[in-house]
Amino acid sequence: MDITKRPLSGKTRAEHDLLGEKNVPVEYYFGIQTMRAIENFNISRVRLHFFPEFIRALAMVKQAAACANRDLGLLDGPVAQAIVEACREIEGGALHDHFVVDMVQGGAGTSTNMNANEVIANRALELLGYERGEYRHCHPNNHVNLSQSTNDAYPTAVRIALINSLSKLVETLKWLVDAFRAKESEFAHVIKMGRTQLQDAVPMTLGQEFGAYAANLAEEIDRIEQNYKLFLEVNMGATAIGTGINADPDYTPLCIRYLREITGLPVVAATNMIEATNDTGAFIMNSSALKRLAVKLSKICNDLRLLSSGPRTGLNEINLPPMQPGSSIMPGKVNPVIPEVVNQIAFKVIGNDLTVTLASEAGQLELNVMEPIIVHSLFENIEMLISGMNTLRDRCIAGITANEEVCRRMVYGSIGLVTALNPYLGYETSTELAKTALHTGKGIYDLVLERELMSKEQLDSVLSPENMVRPRKFSRK
């Protein structure tokens, strides 16, 4: 819970800005500009502290800037050290409840940047032995924001936070892939009927079906990793529009050097700062990759719901672990609630991707002021996907069991079984068998024996699971 929701002493300190004065509760590390943002942007009710990686990234950016400004002689040593120490505390998890502005805001991220500047300045003041609000000793703009603009500090922090968040997403995705691969091995012996267009196709194993899910998702690991490397190019030193006004010529290389040390990431300066300040292409690419993952997850969950449908009037090939009673009126009903919630996460991710697209298109001239909604959408997608994949793995995939006899019975009762006999009996004979089976209700297996088209030994060999689920050499003789 953020600090604004807690009881206060009633004591305040006076602060002023361009628009006038305000009394700020003494308990707050943030100041007047953050107070104005709280009043103006009660929009999504999702605060900065909902995304700790973003707060840590903001502190990393401010720390790198302070170190560069110190080396350039622009920031006194004790003030720089206090800012660095304050930033390190925030990187370690301190004061996150004071990052309270709404993720959705006007101003291209200025409220977020000033929230960070004010919290860091007031903590630095305490470390220097002063009271919060005594900004003549360490000022949010003059010292913490020195050589910066919202337009370079904010997007740089966003990129660092997204890289770190996406690394967690990839790790979670790998665990989910491993869970599907475990089921691939467990179900390798379970013969079942494959389907196309919801109609009987040809036999396969349940293990092959789950192995395909694993391979499908594993592809997304490379896609996401390729996309988040785009975020390694940052525009620190661009200041307002990319011209570098109010920044020392040596500031950018110094700041980038410190940013690499602090983050452990191989960040580089953009080759064209003006382009880097107004372009949101990397966000579009990343959003698309997240949407692609969400669509695949949703398709897999659709399959799980179909395969577990019934239990008496559906496919009933697998059992999903029962998570909760499924109805307030129908006793004994258990619903596939985990795949259902992952479906809904996918719908939200797809919608957020459209938001990112529209917001990116809405950029004008040297800046895209819609970045806050882009940032909110991307962080929301990542968090929901991480939670959804963890839930799917732990509360669904790990507990799936196979109804082996149901699967086998469907294979041997299926008209699609004739496809496996086509290379041996020919297309015309196989077609006639299929028509007769449909008309009479008899099984393909029984019809072949009844018409003495193959011996039982030959038929059993052709229809053995190991011969039906992979390529093999054959002869009609």
N, C-alpha and C positions, 0 to 999 in steps of 0.2 A: 504493500500500500504506500502511495506517495505521501509526502509530508503534509500536503494540503488537506488531507483527510483526518489529520490527528488533532487532538485538543491543543490549543495554544495558550500562552501565558497572558496574552493581551498587550505585551510590550512590543514597541515598534521602533524602527529607525527610519529617518527621512531620507529618501533618495530622489534625484531629479533626472530628467532627460529632456529631449527636445520639446515634448508636449507638456511638461510641467513637473509637479512633484507628486509623490505617493508615499504613504507610510507602509513600510514593509515589515512584517512580523520578524522579530529578532531571531526566531528559530530558523528562518529560511536562509540557505546559502545562496539562493538565487536572488535577483534584485528586481528593479522596476520594469525592465523590458520584458522579463519573463512574466511578471505580474500582468502586464498588458496583454501578453499572448494568451494567458489563462482566461482572461476576460473575453478576448476576441474570438478564440478558436475552441469553443466547447463543441466540437464537431463529431469526431468518431469515438471520443472517450477512450481512445487508445493512446497512452502517454509514451514518451520516449523510453521510460524505464521498463516497458513491456519487452524491449529488445536490448538486452544487456550488451550484446556484441557491438551495437551501434554506439552506445555510451563509451565503451572501452576504446573504440576506434576514434571517437571525438577527442578523447584524452590523449591518445597516441599522436594525433595530428598536432594538438596544442603543445605537447611536449617537444616534438621535433622542431616546431617553429620557435619555441623558446630557446632551445639549444643553438639553433642557427643564428638567431638574433643576438644571443650572448657572444658567440664567436665573432660576429661582425661588429661588436662593440655598441650595439643598439640597445641592449638591455643590461642593466647592472647585474653583476654576478649574484648578489643575495636575492634579488627579485626573481631572476631567472631560475635560481635553485629552488626557491619556494614554489614557483609555478611547476617546475619539474616534479617536485615531491608531491604536490597536490594531484598532478596528473597520474603519477604512479599509484597513489592511493585509490583513485577512481578506477584505474585499470585493474586493481586488485579487488574491486567490488564495493568500495566505500562510496557513500553519498549518492548512490543511484536513485534513491527515493526523492532526491531534489531535482531530478530531470523530469519535469512535469508537463512540458508543453505538449499539445496534441500533435500526433504525427501528421495530421492533415491540417495544413495551415497556408495562409497567403504569405507572400514575401519571399518565395524561392528558398526557404530554409533559414531566413534570418533569425526567426524566433528560436529555432534549434541551436544555431550558432551562438546566440546571445545567452541562452540558458547555460550552455557549456562555459562560455566566457565568464559569466557571473559566478557560477559555482566555483570554478577554478580560482578566480580572483579572490573571493571571500575566504576560501580555505587557505590560499597562499598568504593572505593577510594574517590569519591566525598563526601560521607557521613563522611569520616575521615578527609576531608579538603585538599585532594591532587588532582592533575590533573589526568585525564585519561592517562593510560600508565605508571604511576609511580609504576611499579609492585613490586619494592622492599618493598613497604609497604603492599601490598595485591596482591598476585600473582595468576593468574588463576589456575596454577598447584599446587604450593606449599601450597596454603591456601584454595582456593575454592574446589579443587579436592583432598584435603588431606584425606588419608585413603581410597581412592576410585580408581577405574579403570572405563573406559568406560563400561567394561564388567559386572559390577554390578550396576553402577549408571543408565546407559541407560535402561537396561531391567526393572529395578525397576520402573523408571519413566513411561515407556511404560505401565506396568501393572496397575499402579495407574490411569493413564489417560484412559486406556481402561475400567476399572471399572466405572469411573465417566461418560464416554461417553455411555457405555452400560446401565447405569441407566436412562439416557435421552432417549435412544432408547426404553427401556421397557415402560417408561411413555408414549411415543408417540404411542407405540403399544396398550397400554391399551385404549387410546383415540379412536383409530381406531376400536378396538373391541366394544367399547361403541356405536360408530356410526352404526355399523352393527346391534347391538342389538336393537337400536332405530328403524331401518328399519324392524327388525323381528316383533316388536310390531305393527308398522304401517301397514304392509302387511299381518298380521295374518289371515285376512278374504278373501284374494285374492286367489281363487282356480286356479290352473294352471296344466299343464302336466309336470311330471318329465320325464327325458330322460336318457337312457343308450345307449352308443355307437352312440349318436346323433339320436337315434330312440325313438319313443313314448314308454314310460314305464308305469307308473301308476300315478294317480293324487297326488298332494301335494299342499301345499300353498306356495305362494311366500315368506311368512314370515318364513316358515321352511327352505327355500333355503338360505335366508339371515342369519337365526339363525345358520345354519351349517357353514357359512363363519365365523361368530363370534366365534364359538366353535373351528374351525380349527386354527384360529389365536391365540386364548386364550391359546392353548396348548404350544405355542412357548414362552410365558412369563416364564413359569417354566424352560423350556429348557435353555433359555439364562441366567436366574439367576443362575441356577446350574453351567453353564459353566464359568461364570465370577468369581465365587468363587475360581476357580483354580488360579486366578491371585493374590490372597491374600498371597501366598507363594513367598517371594522375596529372593534375594541372596546378600543383602547389607553386605559388609564385605568379600565377596568372592575375591575381587580385580581381578587380571588378569585371573586366571583359576579356582578359587575356593579354593585355598590353604590358602588364607588370607595373603599373603605376603605383608608387609608394613602396615598392620593394627594391632592395639593393640588387644590383646585377649579379652578385655572388650568392644571393639568398637561395635561389632554387636548387642549385647543386648541393649546397650545404644541407638544406632542409630534406632533400631526397635521401642524402646519405644517412642522416639521423633517422629518417622514417624507415629505411631499410633495416637499420640496427634495432630499432624499437619493435617493429612488427615482425621481423624475421621473414619478410616477404621481399622478393626481388622487384620492388616497384621502380618505375622509371618515369622521368619527366616526359610529358607529351611533346611531340616534335612541333606541333603548332598549337600554341596555348589558346588562341582565339577559337579555333575549331574545337578544341577539347572542352572549352567552357560552354559552348552552345550545343554540342552534339550529345545525343542520348542513345546512340546506336547500340552501345554495349548493353544497355538496359533492355532494349528490344530483343536482342539476341538471347539474353539470359531468360527473359520472361517466356520466350518461345520454347526454350529448352525445358523449363519447368512445366509448361503446358503439355509438351510432348510426353513427359514422364507421367503427368496426371492422367492424360488420355489413356496411356497404356495400363496404368493401375486400375482405372475405371473399367476398361475392357476385361481385364482379368477378374475383377470382382463381379462383373456381369456373368462371366463363365461360372464362377464359384456358386453364385446364386442358382444358376440353371442346373448345374451338376448335382446340387444338393436339394433340388426341388422335390416336393412330395410331403411326407415320406411315401405315401401310398399312391398318389396320383401324379407324380412327377418323374424325373429321371432317377433320382435317388442313388446315384453312383458313388457319391461321397457323403460323409457326415461332417458337417461343421460342428465344432465344439459349442454346446448350448451355453449361451451367455446370460440370458434372462428370459422370463416368461414372455410370450409373444403377443398376448392379447388380454384385454380386460374382460372379454366376453366368451372367448373360445378356449375352454380348458385343454391343456396339453399342447397348445400351439407354441412352437419355438421358431423365431424368425432369424434370418441371416443378418443380424444387426451390424456386425462389423464390416462386411462388404458394403452394406448400405451406407454407412457413414463415410467410407472411403469414396464411394460414388459422389457423395455430396461435397466432399473436399475437392474432388476433381472439377465439379461444376463451378465452385468458387474460384479455383485457380484459372479456369478457362475465362471466367468473367473478368478477373483481375488482369489477365493478359490483354483483353480488349481495352481495359482502362489504361494500361501502360502504352498501348499503341496510340490511343487517342491523345493522351497527355504528351507523348513524344512528338506527335504531329503538330501539337499546338504551340511549340516553341516559336519565338519570334526574334529575329535579328540576333543579337549577341548573347542571349540567355534564354533558357527554358524555365519559366517560373513555375511550371507544373511539376517540378521534380519531387516535391513532398508526396504527392499522391502516387507517383511512380515508386518512390522508396517505400511508402507504406504498403503498396500492393506486393512488391517483391518480398519484403520481410514477412508479410502475412502468408504469402504462398510457401515460403521456405519453412516457417514454423508449422503450418498446417500439414505440409507433406511429411515433415519429420515425425510429428505426432501420429499422423495417419499410418505411416509405414511401420512405426513401432507397434501400434495397436494391431495392425493387420498381422504382423509377424507373431506377436506374443499371444494374442487372443483369438487367432483364427488359424493361420497356416500351420503353426506348430502342433495343433491338436486335431488336424483333419485325419479322418480314417476312411478307408475304402470299403465299399460294399462289394466284395469280390464276386460273390455269386450273382448278384444283380447284373454286374458288368458282363460276366461271362454269358449269362442267359440272354442278354440283349444281343450279344455278338452272334450266337448260334441261332437266334430267332430272327435275325435281321435279313432283309432282302439284300442289303449291301454286301453280304457275305459272298454273293455270286461274283463280285468283282475279283476276289482272290482266285476264283476258278476260271476266269476268262482266258488266261494264257494257256490253260490246259484243255478247255472244252470249246473255245472259240466264241466269238461275239454272238452269233445267231443262236446257238444252243443256250448260252448263258442268258440271253434276252428272253427266250421262251421259258426257261426255268423261273426267271423273275416274275413273268406274267402269270404263270401257273401258281406260284407261291402266293402272289397277291390275291388271285381269284379263289384259291382253295383254303388259304390260311395255313397251308403246310409250310414247314421249314425247308430252306434250300438243302440243308444236310440230308434230310429224309428223302427229298425228291431225287437227289443224285443217286442215292443207294437204291431207291425204288426203281429207277430207270436203268440201273446197272451201268451208269456212265463211268463210274470209277469204283474200284474196290474200297472196302472200308479202310484198309491199310493205306492205300494211296490218298484217300480223302482226309484221313486223320493226319497224314504227313503234311499235306498241303495246307490244312487248316490249323496246324499246330501254331501256337503263339509265336515261336521264334521264326517261323517261315512267313507269317503274315504281316510282320511289322517292320520289315527292312527289305532292301533289294536282294534278289537271289537269282541264280541261274535256273532255268527250267527247260523242260522238253515236253512236247506233246506225245512223244512215243510212250 
